[in-house]
């Protein structure tokens, strides 16, 4: 199982995670905050984590998900 967490203290609401996610896991609140709306669609690619300029996102992938 993949677990995504966003630290709201670090997130500056830039939207990079939303734009780079190939699985459309995220949506945005009216204030621009990213929301993990479809965690079950996460492929574990970690593009959101790698592209986040403020290190606000962490994607944890269990060993069972690694193929």
N, C-alpha and C positions, 0 to 999 in steps of 0.2 A: 504494500500500500504506500502511496505517496502522501506526504503531509507538507502543506504549504503554510508558512506563517509570514505575516507582515507586521513589522514593528512600527506602529503608528508614530512613535517618537522620532524615528529616523526618516520616515517617508515624507518626501516633499511634494507628492502628488503630481509627479511629472508625466505619468502615463506611459513610460517606456515599457513597463511590464505588460500592460494591456496591448500595446502595439506589436510587441515581438512574440507574444505567445502564439505558437502555431495551432494550438488546440482551443483557443478562445475560452480559456478558463476564467478570465477576469472580465468584470464590468466595472463601471465607475459610478460613484455617488455624484450628486449634483455639485458638490464642492471639489470634485476631481479625485477623491480618494479611491484607490483600487479596492475592489471587493472580489473575494474568491467565491465566485458564483457557481462554478461547475468543477469542483475539485476532482470529481470522478473522471473527468475528461483529461486530466493531467497525464502527460506521457513521461514525465520525469526528465525532460531534456535540459532543464535548468537554465534556459535562455533568459528567463525573467531574473533569476538570481545573478547570473553573470553580467547582465546588462544594467542592473540597478546601480545608479551612481552613488547611492548612499548606503548600500549594503543593508537595506531594510527587509529584503526577502530572503527566506531560507526554504529550500526544498529538500526534504528528507525522503530518500528512496530506500525501501527495505530490500534486503538481499533477495527476497522472493520476486521482486519486480525487475531485477537485472537479468537481461537475457543475453 
